[in-house]
Amino acid sequence: MARGTQGFPRHVRLTDPERYQEIFKAGTKARHPLMAVMALAGGLDHPRLGLAVSRKVSRKAVVRNRIKRRIREHFRRAQAGLRPLDFVVVAYPDAARADPVAFTEALESLSHKISRLCAKP
């Protein structure tokens, strides 16, 4: 498998804490019982992803990491069809108990909802 097309390289990740704060303050928000997605124009030609999965979601790191892997994988597969925005996904405690199908459906729903909200002038 070629790593270049299947990975999650640094240029598609949000790494700057100040950028997270900008998105939390001024970003467009879409909520679901399992998670929330916030988006803000990034000024780049590709989308970027940031994750916020705190210990309130689960005290077990293995559970939090599984949630992050699922979100990253969904983003990786969908990024070609996403607008060039900076996205932050905030997981809620119910995400730790959700089955994989419900989790994926929540991500799909939020992806469509945030795209519609950000498309409005």
C-alpha positions as CSV (number, residue, x, y, z in Angstrom):
1,M,0.0,0.0,0.0
2,A,1.4,3.4,-1.0
3,R,1.6,5.6,2.1
4,G,1.5,8.8,0.0
5,T,-2.2,8.5,-0.9
6,Q,-3.5,6.7,2.2
7,G,-1.8,8.5,5.1
8,F,-2.8,11.4,7.3
9,P,0.1,13.8,6.6
10,R,1.0,16.8,8.7
11,H,-0.3,19.4,6.1
12,V,-3.9,18.1,6.6
13,R,-3.8,18.3,10.4
14,L,-4.4,21.3,12.7
15,T,-1.5,21.6,15.0
16,D,-1.7,25.3,16.2
17,P,-3.5,25.9,19.5
18,E,-4.4,29.4,18.4
19,R,-6.1,28.1,15.3
20,Y,-8.2,25.8,17.5
21,Q,-9.3,28.8,19.6
22,E,-10.2,30.8,16.4
23,I,-12.4,27.9,15.2
24,F,-14.0,27.5,18.6
25,K,-14.9,31.2,18.8
26,A,-15.8,32.1,15.2
27,G,-16.4,28.7,13.5
28,T,-19.7,27.4,12.1
29,K,-21.0,24.6,14.4
30,A,-23.0,21.5,13.7
31,R,-24.0,19.2,16.6
32,H,-25.1,15.6,17.1
33,P,-25.5,13.6,20.3
34,L,-22.2,11.8,19.7
35,M,-20.1,14.8,18.6
36,A,-19.9,18.3,17.2
37,V,-18.1,19.6,14.2
38,M,-16.8,23.2,13.8
39,A,-15.5,24.7,10.6
40,L,-13.8,27.9,9.5
41,A,-12.2,29.0,6.3
42,G,-8.6,28.2,6.4
43,G,-7.2,30.1,3.5
44,L,-5.6,27.0,2.0
45,D,-6.5,24.9,-1.0
46,H,-7.2,21.8,1.0
47,P,-9.2,20.9,4.2
48,R,-7.5,20.3,7.5
49,L,-8.7,18.3,10.6
50,G,-8.3,18.9,14.3
51,L,-9.6,16.6,17.0
52,A,-10.7,17.2,20.6
53,V,-11.4,14.0,22.5
54,S,-11.0,14.7,26.2
55,R,-10.9,12.4,29.2
56,K,-14.5,13.3,29.8
57,V,-15.3,11.1,26.8
58,S,-13.5,8.2,28.4
59,R,-10.9,7.8,31.0
60,K,-9.3,5.0,28.9
61,A,-6.7,6.2,26.4
62,V,-7.5,3.2,24.2
63,V,-11.1,4.3,23.8
64,R,-10.2,7.9,23.0
65,N,-7.6,6.7,20.5
66,R,-10.1,4.5,18.8
67,I,-12.5,7.4,18.4
68,K,-9.7,9.6,16.9
69,R,-8.8,6.8,14.5
70,R,-12.4,6.5,13.3
71,I,-12.7,10.2,12.8
72,R,-9.3,10.5,10.9
73,E,-10.3,7.5,8.7
74,H,-13.6,9.1,7.8
75,F,-11.8,12.4,7.1
76,R,-9.2,10.7,5.0
77,R,-11.8,9.0,2.8
78,A,-13.9,12.1,2.5
79,Q,-11.3,14.9,2.1
80,A,-11.4,14.9,-1.7
81,G,-15.0,16.0,-1.5
82,L,-14.6,18.5,1.3
83,R,-14.4,22.2,0.9
84,P,-11.0,23.8,1.9
85,L,-12.0,24.5,5.5
86,D,-10.4,23.9,8.9
87,F,-12.5,21.3,10.8
88,V,-12.4,20.5,14.5
89,V,-14.4,17.5,15.7
90,V,-15.3,17.4,19.4
91,A,-16.4,14.0,20.7
92,Y,-19.0,13.7,23.4
93,P,-19.1,10.9,26.0
94,D,-21.8,9.0,24.1
95,A,-19.3,8.5,21.3
96,A,-17.4,6.1,23.5
97,R,-20.5,3.8,23.8
98,A,-21.7,4.2,20.2
99,D,-21.6,1.2,17.8
100,P,-19.5,1.7,14.7
101,V,-22.5,2.1,12.4
102,A,-24.1,4.8,14.5
103,F,-20.7,6.5,14.8
104,T,-20.2,6.5,11.0
105,E,-23.7,7.7,10.4
106,A,-23.2,10.6,12.8
107,L,-20.0,11.6,11.0
108,E,-21.7,11.4,7.6
109,S,-24.7,13.5,8.9
110,L,-22.4,16.1,10.4
111,S,-20.3,16.3,7.3
112,H,-23.3,17.1,5.1
113,K,-24.7,19.5,7.7
114,I,-21.5,21.5,8.1
115,S,-21.0,21.6,4.3
116,R,-24.5,23.1,3.9
117,L,-24.0,25.6,6.7
118,C,-20.6,26.8,5.4
119,A,-21.9,27.1,1.8
120,K,-24.4,29.7,2.8
121,P,-23.2,33.3,2.2
